[in-house]
């Protein structure tokens, strides 16, 4: 079984849909995603992350949100640092030929040290991926950022994500 090397996402304004490329070593498979499905995916990933953390299961209820916010911000921090660094090897900007399949379902299963994601399209195409916990946090952040960029107004009432979006205080940013 070949595995997905890279997951690329973009917004197709003419279609008012996201286009996701699942890049394998020897080919690329592309799927369109609707606003309705993205909303469900964001809510589902946020719920899976909140309910599956072994660390969060051990902290008092009064601190669960703070720990989840810290985990999310820690997971997306390397991505922000990498954006300012030198460019790595780029994957060719190829998509699978049109017409693209339309994503209809994403199943996420929690494994001991990772998550198994299964993307299914209306046409019967299936893409299986494995992601670590930080990678799933980064996927969630990327989907939310792309939804905002696309002006989809998908912000949901997921408390810990709202807190993660709030400006954070860092010791180096305090005025003396």
C-alpha positions in Angstrom: 0.0 0.0 0.0 1.4 3.4 -1.0 1.1 6.2 1.5 0.4 9.9 1.1 3.6 11.9 1.3 2.0 15.4 1.3 -1.4 16.9 1.8 -1.9 20.2 -0.1 -5.0 22.4 0.2 -6.3 25.5 -1.6 -9.4 27.4 -2.4 -11.0 27.3 -5.9 -12.9 30.6 -6.1 -14.8 29.6 -9.2 -16.1 26.4 -7.6 -16.4 27.9 -4.0 -14.8 24.7 -2.8 -11.5 23.6 -1.2 -9.3 21.5 -3.4 -7.2 18.9 -1.5 -4.3 17.1 -3.2 -3.2 13.8 -1.7 0.3 13.6 -3.0 1.9 10.1 -3.3 5.4 9.3 -4.4 4.3 8.5 -8.0 0.9 10.3 -8.4 -1.5 12.9 -7.0 -5.2 12.4 -6.2 -7.4 15.5 -5.8 -10.8 16.0 -4.1 -13.1 18.9 -3.7 -14.6 19.7 -0.3 -17.8 21.7 0.3 -18.3 24.3 3.0 -20.8 21.9 4.8 -18.3 19.1 4.9 -15.4 21.4 6.1 -17.6 22.6 9.0 -18.2 19.0 10.0 -14.5 18.1 9.6 -13.3 21.0 11.7 -15.8 20.1 14.5 -15.0 16.4 14.3 -11.2 16.9 14.4 -11.6 19.4 17.4 -13.8 16.8 19.2 -11.4 13.9 18.6 -8.5 16.0 19.8 -10.3 17.0 22.9 -11.5 13.5 23.8 -8.4 11.5 22.9 -5.6 13.2 24.8 -4.1 11.0 27.5 -2.7 14.2 29.2 -6.1 15.9 29.3 -7.7 12.8 30.8 -5.3 13.1 33.8 -5.8 16.9 34.6 -8.5 18.3 36.7 -11.6 19.5 34.8 -10.8 23.1 35.6 -7.6 22.9 33.6 -8.6 20.7 30.6 -9.2 23.7 28.3 -5.9 25.4 29.1 -4.0 22.1 28.5 -5.7 21.6 25.2 -5.0 25.2 24.1 -1.4 24.8 25.1 -1.2 21.5 23.1 -2.7 23.1 20.0 -0.5 26.2 20.1 2.6 24.0 20.7 1.7 21.8 17.7 1.3 24.7 15.3 4.3 26.7 16.6 6.9 24.8 14.5 4.8 25.6 11.4 5.1 29.3 12.1 8.8 29.0 12.6 9.3 27.0 9.4 7.5 29.7 7.4 10.2 32.2 8.2 13.0 29.7 7.4 14.6 28.6 4.2 12.5 26.9 1.6 12.7 23.2 1.3 12.1 20.9 -1.6 8.9 21.8 -3.3 6.4 19.2 -4.5 5.3 19.8 -8.1 2.0 21.7 -8.4 0.1 19.0 -10.1 -3.5 17.8 -9.5 -5.2 14.7 -10.7 -7.2 15.3 -13.9 -10.7 16.8 -13.7 -13.5 16.1 -12.9 -12.4 15.9 -9.3 -14.1 13.6 -6.8 -16.2 15.3 -4.1 -15.4 14.4 -0.5 -18.4 13.1 1.3 -17.0 11.5 4.5 -14.0 11.6 6.8 -13.6 8.9 9.4 -11.0 9.4 12.2 -10.0 6.5 14.4 -7.8 7.0 17.4 -4.9 4.6 17.7 -2.4 4.4 20.6 0.2 6.8 19.1 -1.6 8.2 16.1 -4.8 8.8 14.2 -6.1 6.9 11.2 -7.9 9.2 8.7 -10.1 7.8 5.9 -11.3 10.2 3.2 -14.1 8.9 1.1 -15.6 10.5 -2.1 -19.0 10.2 -3.7 -17.3 8.3 -6.6 -15.9 5.6 -4.4 -12.4 6.9 -4.1 -10.8 6.3 -0.7 -7.6 7.8 0.7 -6.2 6.4 4.0 -3.7 8.4 6.0 -2.0 8.2 9.4 -1.3 11.4 11.4 0.4 12.1 14.7 -1.4 14.2 17.3 0.6 17.4 16.4 0.0 16.7 12.6 -3.8 16.5 13.3 -3.6 19.8 15.2 -1.8 21.4 12.2 -4.4 20.0 9.8 -7.1 21.6 12.0 -5.3 24.9 12.1 -4.7 24.8 8.3 -8.4 24.1 7.6 -9.6 26.9 9.8 -7.1 29.3 8.3 -8.1 28.4 4.7 -11.8 28.7 5.7 -11.2 32.2 7.0 -9.2 33.1 3.9 -12.1 31.8 1.8 -14.5 34.0 3.8 -16.6 31.0 4.7 -17.4 32.3 8.2 -17.2 28.8 9.7 -16.1 29.8 13.1 -17.8 27.4 15.4 -18.4 27.6 19.1 -15.7 25.2 20.1 -14.5 26.8 23.3 -10.9 25.7 23.3 -10.3 26.8 19.7 -11.7 30.2 20.5 -9.2 30.4 23.4 -6.4 29.3 21.1 -7.2 32.1 18.8 -7.0 34.8 21.5 -3.8 36.8 21.7 -1.3 34.9 23.9 0.9 36.4 26.5 4.6 35.4 26.2 7.2 36.3 28.8 9.3 38.1 26.2 6.5 40.4 25.1 5.8 42.0 28.5 6.5 45.7 28.8 8.8 46.8 31.6 
